[in-house]
Amino acid sequence: MHATLRTHRAYGYVLTLLLLFFVTVEAAAQDVDQLSVEELEGRAAALFGRSCARVGCHAAPFPQQGMDLSSDLFYASIVDEPSQERPELKRVHPGQPEISYLVMKVKGAPGIKGVQMPLIGEKLTEEEIGVIEAWIRKIETVDQQRKAVEPEVAYPFPGWKVVNLPTTRALAAKNFFFLISHRFVPPVNVGYEGFYGLDGSGVIFLNFGYAPTDKLLIVLGRSNAADDVELQTRYQITPQKLQGGSPIGIGLQGSVNWITEGDDDAFKFTAQASLTRQVTEGLGIAVVPGILFNPAEETEGEDPLITLGVGGRWKFWRNVSLVAEWVPILSGYTETFTVGNFNRFDSWGGGIEIATGGHVFQIVVSNTVGLTSDQYLRGGDLDIADFFDGEFRLGFNIFRVLDL
């Protein structure tokens, strides 16, 4: 009898706890519905900022699906806007969360394309999704003035380099940066026997960087060409402003290169200024004057090498662009070699670039195997006049922001 009584009491406790849970949930839902649209929007914006507006996801400069969920642009980006994945549905359909594609994505509902969002980090809880639904439910009219808000800063180049030349792109504070560059040494005209250069040796350049502030980036890298260790700092003086402010982006970059190959170490110093401008949507140009001290470590007392690099980018389809650069030497030419190749011509490069969020991938052709600042500024060994005879080499650059 006592055992039966204890069992009934246990059931009673469980039922009481369940009842309290459902009452609490219902009360929370009622509390959310009692908030104003402004209060709900503030809570929704905080959720977007925490879970979605991350580098490489839905934040500038190249948000996924063109959907920027940062605090200034989320309203214009999602309210009454068609989804790219399912254009027949709006990301946020005013007054109707049940047919808003953004809600479907964060719920992982049937009918979505791709996977449930957010992709990185924890999924939203039912209560958090309820806040977004309550906000959408209370949107009665679309604020066209807020819909007209546009980005303030231009990004002529999504990557941190055109090909080798530095751009003015910075990195958000406390984020990390990784770059791997590779050039195959044999030119394409070695033919099928050398698989058009891909079967030959290569030069690789690994970089890891950190941004102490939004404008300062510090990068440490190493190339296997001359065992060249490069410490590089970049400071963004100003980005290009689309509405008032500076009409160009301005950045400064300095490099110290430590040549550790052989018995006698050598140091080289490089300074470059990057001037960039977005001419039209998808078209960017760069002018990069530079100076290199001690261009030939085996020579003493040579003049500094002065260059004037020019580069460009043309986005011709979605997130796919063509990039190109040319780095003429204006004065101070000294005979130098890179991986045994005699540098006789101004360096150049070009290729296809794919940019998505915090990831930029370039497939390039070039006339130089040098990848560090002190190497590519000295020129290349292949003549562009023989380009159509296969006198160029293949390579790639991979940039990645690490939002840890």
C-alpha positions in Angstrom: 0.0 0.0 0.0 2.9 2.4 0.9 4.6 1.5 -2.4 1.4 2.3 -4.3 1.1 5.6 -2.5 4.7 6.5 -3.3 4.1 5.7 -6.9 1.0 7.9 -7.1 3.0 10.7 -5.4 5.8 10.3 -8.0 3.3 10.5 -10.8 1.8 13.6 -9.2 5.2 15.3 -9.1 5.9 14.5 -12.7 2.5 15.9 -13.8 3.0 19.0 -11.7 6.4 19.6 -13.3 5.0 19.1 -16.8 2.1 21.5 -16.1 4.5 24.1 -14.8 6.7 23.7 -17.9 3.8 24.2 -20.3 2.5 27.1 -18.3 5.9 28.7 -18.4 6.3 28.2 -22.1 2.8 29.5 -22.8 3.5 32.5 -20.6 6.8 33.2 -22.3 5.0 33.0 -25.7 2.3 35.4 -24.4 5.0 37.8 -23.1 6.7 37.8 -26.5 3.5 38.5 -28.3 2.9 41.5 -26.0 6.1 43.2 -27.0 6.1 46.0 -29.5 7.4 45.4 -33.1 10.4 47.6 -32.2 11.3 45.5 -29.1 10.9 42.3 -31.1 13.0 43.6 -33.9 15.8 44.5 -31.5 15.8 41.0 -30.1 15.7 39.5 -33.6 18.6 41.7 -34.6 20.6 40.5 -31.6 20.0 36.9 -32.6 21.1 37.6 -36.2 24.2 39.4 -34.9 25.2 36.5 -32.6 24.4 33.6 -34.8 24.4 34.7 -38.5 26.3 37.9 -39.1 29.7 36.3 -39.0 32.7 36.6 -41.3 32.2 34.1 -44.1 28.5 33.8 -43.4 25.9 36.7 -43.6 28.2 39.7 -43.2 30.2 42.1 -45.3 32.0 42.2 -47.6 30.5 39.3 -49.5 27.6 37.7 -47.5 26.3 34.3 -48.4 23.3 34.4 -50.8 23.7 38.2 -50.8 22.0 38.3 -47.4 23.7 40.7 -45.0 22.3 40.2 -41.4 24.5 42.8 -39.8 22.7 45.4 -37.6 22.6 48.1 -40.3 21.5 46.1 -43.3 19.5 43.1 -42.1 16.1 44.9 -42.6 16.9 45.9 -46.2 18.3 42.5 -46.9 15.5 40.3 -45.7 12.1 42.1 -45.3 10.0 41.6 -48.4 13.0 40.2 -50.3 12.8 37.0 -52.4 15.0 34.1 -51.3 17.8 33.2 -53.8 17.3 29.5 -53.0 13.5 29.6 -53.5 12.6 32.8 -55.3 8.8 32.2 -55.0 9.2 32.7 -51.2 10.2 35.8 -49.4 12.9 35.7 -46.8 10.6 37.6 -44.5 7.0 37.8 -45.6 5.5 40.7 -43.6 2.8 39.3 -41.2 3.3 35.7 -42.2 6.2 33.9 -40.5 4.8 30.5 -41.6 5.7 31.2 -45.3 8.9 33.2 -44.6 11.9 31.3 -45.9 14.2 32.6 -43.2 12.0 30.9 -40.5 11.9 27.7 -42.6 15.7 27.7 -42.7 16.3 28.2 -39.0 13.8 25.5 -38.3 15.2 23.1 -40.8 11.7 22.7 -42.2 10.8 20.4 -45.1 11.1 22.1 -48.5 14.3 24.1 -47.8 17.3 23.9 -50.0 20.6 23.1 -48.4 20.9 22.6 -44.7 19.4 24.1 -41.5 20.8 27.5 -40.5 22.9 28.7 -38.8 25.6 26.5 -40.3 28.2 27.3 -37.7 27.6 27.2 -34.0 24.4 26.2 -32.1 21.0 26.2 -33.7 18.4 28.6 -32.5 16.1 27.4 -29.7 12.3 27.3 -30.0 12.1 30.4 -27.9 14.6 32.3 -30.1 12.7 31.2 -33.3 9.5 32.3 -31.5 11.0 35.8 -31.2 11.7 36.0 -34.9 8.2 34.7 -35.7 6.6 37.2 -33.4 8.5 40.0 -35.0 7.5 39.0 -38.5 3.9 38.6 -37.4 3.8 42.2 -36.2 5.3 43.7 -39.4 2.3 45.4 -41.0 3.9 47.7 -43.5 7.3 47.7 -45.2 9.5 50.7 -44.3 10.7 51.7 -47.8 13.2 54.2 -46.3 15.0 51.5 -44.5 14.8 49.3 -47.6 16.8 51.9 -49.4 19.8 51.7 -47.1 23.0 50.6 -48.9 26.5 49.6 -47.8 28.7 52.5 -46.8 32.1 50.9 -47.8 33.2 49.6 -51.2 35.2 46.5 -51.7 37.0 46.7 -55.0 38.8 43.4 -54.3 37.5 40.6 -52.1 41.0 39.1 -51.6 43.9 40.4 -49.7 46.0 40.3 -53.0 45.2 41.0 -56.6 47.4 38.1 -57.5 50.6 39.1 -55.7 50.0 42.8 -55.2 48.5 43.8 -51.9 45.0 45.2 -51.8 43.5 47.5 -49.1 41.2 44.9 -47.6 41.5 44.7 -43.9 40.2 42.1 -41.4 37.8 42.4 -38.5 39.5 42.7 -35.1 40.4 39.5 -33.3 40.0 37.4 -36.4 42.6 35.1 -37.9 43.7 34.8 -41.5 45.2 32.0 -43.5 46.8 32.1 -47.0 48.4 29.4 -49.1 49.9 30.3 -52.4 51.4 27.9 -54.9 53.2 28.2 -58.2 54.3 25.3 -60.4 57.9 25.9 -61.6 57.8 24.4 -65.1 55.9 26.5 -67.7 52.8 25.1 -69.5 54.8 24.6 -72.7 56.6 21.6 -71.3 53.7 19.8 -72.8 51.9 16.6 -71.9 55.1 14.8 -70.9 55.3 17.2 -67.9 51.5 17.4 -67.7 51.8 21.1 -68.7 53.9 21.9 -65.7 51.8 20.2 -63.1 54.1 17.3 -62.7 57.1 19.5 -61.9 58.4 21.1 -58.7 56.5 23.9 -57.0 57.0 26.9 -54.8 54.7 27.2 -51.8 54.0 30.1 -49.5 52.2 29.6 -46.3 50.8 32.6 -44.2 49.0 32.9 -40.9 47.8 36.3 -39.7 46.0 38.0 -36.9 44.1 41.4 -36.8 44.6 43.2 -33.4 42.3 45.9 -34.7 39.9 46.5 -37.6 42.7 48.3 -39.5 45.9 46.4 -38.6 46.8 43.0 -39.9 50.0 41.1 -38.9 51.0 38.1 -41.0 53.9 35.7 -40.7 54.7 33.5 -43.7 57.4 31.2 -45.2 58.2 30.3 -48.7 60.4 27.3 -49.7 62.0 29.5 -52.3 65.3 30.5 -50.6 63.6 29.5 -47.3 62.3 33.0 -47.2 60.5 33.9 -43.9 58.3 37.0 -44.2 56.9 39.2 -41.4 54.3 41.6 -42.8 52.1 44.3 -41.4 49.3 46.0 -43.2 47.5 49.1 -42.1 44.3 50.3 -43.7 44.3 54.1 -43.6 40.8 54.3 -45.0 38.4 52.2 -47.1 36.7 53.7 -50.1 33.4 55.3 -49.0 30.4 55.0 -51.3 28.6 58.0 -49.8 30.9 60.8 -48.9 34.4 60.3 -47.4 37.4 59.0 -49.2 36.8 58.2 -52.9 39.6 55.6 -52.8 40.9 53.0 -50.4 44.3 53.6 -49.0 46.5 51.0 -47.3 50.2 50.7 -46.3 52.1 47.5 -46.1 55.6 46.8 -44.9 57.6 43.5 -45.0 60.8 42.2 -43.5 62.2 39.1 -45.3 64.7 36.8 -43.7 66.5 34.7 -46.2 67.6 31.6 -44.3 68.9 29.4 -47.2 72.6 28.8 -47.2 75.2 29.8 -44.6 74.8 33.6 -44.7 71.4 34.9 -43.7 70.2 38.1 -45.3 67.4 40.6 -44.6 65.3 42.5 -47.1 62.8 45.3 -46.5 59.8 46.2 -48.6 57.3 49.1 -48.4 54.2 49.4 -50.5 51.2 51.7 -50.7 47.9 50.3 -52.1 45.4 52.7 -53.7 42.2 51.0 -54.8 38.9 52.1 -56.2 35.6 50.4 -57.2 34.9 52.1 -60.5 31.5 50.4 -61.0 29.7 47.5 -59.4 32.1 44.6 -59.9 35.0 46.6 -61.5 37.9 47.5 -59.3 41.4 48.9 -60.0 44.6 49.1 -57.9 47.7 51.2 -58.1 50.6 49.9 -55.9 53.9 51.8 -55.8 56.6 49.9 -53.9 60.3 50.0 -52.9 62.6 47.0 -52.1 65.8 47.5 -50.3 68.7 45.0 -50.8 67.0 43.2 -53.8 70.0 41.0 -54.4 71.4 39.6 -51.2 74.6 38.4 -53.0 75.4 42.0 -54.1 76.5 44.8 -51.9 75.6 48.5 -52.2 73.0 48.1 -54.9 70.3 50.8 -55.3 66.8 50.1 -54.0 64.3 48.7 -56.5 61.3 50.9 -57.2 58.1 49.5 -58.8 54.7 50.7 -59.8 52.2 47.8 -59.8 48.8 48.1 -61.4 45.9 45.6 -61.0 42.3 45.1 -61.8 39.3 42.9 -61.1 36.1 42.4 -63.1 33.2 40.4 -61.7 31.5 39.0 -64.7 29.1 36.5 -63.1 27.8 36.2 -59.5 30.8 35.8 -57.3 33.2 34.9 -60.2 35.8 37.5 -61.4 38.8 37.9 -63.6 41.9 39.4 -62.0 45.1 40.6 -63.5 48.2 42.6 -62.5 51.5 44.0 -63.9 54.4 45.1 -61.8 56.9 47.2 -63.9 60.3 48.0 -62.4 60.9 51.8 -62.7 64.5 51.9 -61.4 67.1 50.0 -59.5 67.1 46.7 -61.6 69.7 44.3 -60.4 70.3 40.8 -61.9 68.6 38.3 -59.5 67.5 34.7 -59.6 64.6 32.9 -58.0 64.8 29.1 -57.7 67.5 29.3 -60.4 65.4 31.3 -62.8 66.9 34.5 -64.1 64.5 37.4 -63.5 64.6 39.4 -66.8 61.0 40.7 -67.2 58.5 42.7 -65.2 56.3 40.3 -63.2 52.7 39.8 -64.2 49.8 37.5 -63.3 46.1 36.9 -63.9 43.4 34.4 -63.5 39.9 33.5 -62.2 38.8 34.4 -58.7 35.9 32.9 -56.8 34.8 34.8 -53.6 32.3 33.6 -51.1 32.1 35.0 -47.6 35.4 34.7 -45.9 36.9 32.4 -48.6 38.6 33.5 -51.8 40.1 31.1 -54.3 42.2 32.1 -57.3 43.4 29.9 -60.2 46.2 32.0 -61.7 48.8 32.1 -64.5 52.1 34.0 -64.0 55.6 34.5 -65.3 57.3 34.4 -61.8 57.8 31.7 -59.2 58.4 34.3 -56.5 55.6 34.8 -54.0 57.0 36.8 -51.2 57.1 40.6 -51.5 60.9 40.7 -52.1 60.7 38.0 -54.8 57.9 38.9 -57.1 58.9 42.6 -57.1 62.2 41.6 -58.7 60.4 40.3 -61.8 59.9 37.0 -63.6 61.8 34.8 -66.0 59.1 34.3 -68.7 58.4 36.8 -71.5 54.8 37.8 -72.0 55.5 38.1 -75.7 55.6 34.3 -75.7 52.4 33.9 -73.7 50.5 32.2 -76.6 53.4 29.7 -77.0 52.8 28.5 -73.4 55.4 30.6 -71.7 53.6 30.9 -68.4 53.1 28.8 -65.3 50.0 27.7 -63.3 49.3 28.3 -59.7 46.6 29.1 -57.1 45.9 31.3 -54.1 43.6 30.4 -51.2 42.5 33.0 -48.7 40.5 32.1 -45.6 39.2 34.0 -42.6 39.2 32.0 -39.4 36.5 33.3 -37.1 37.4 31.3 -34.0 
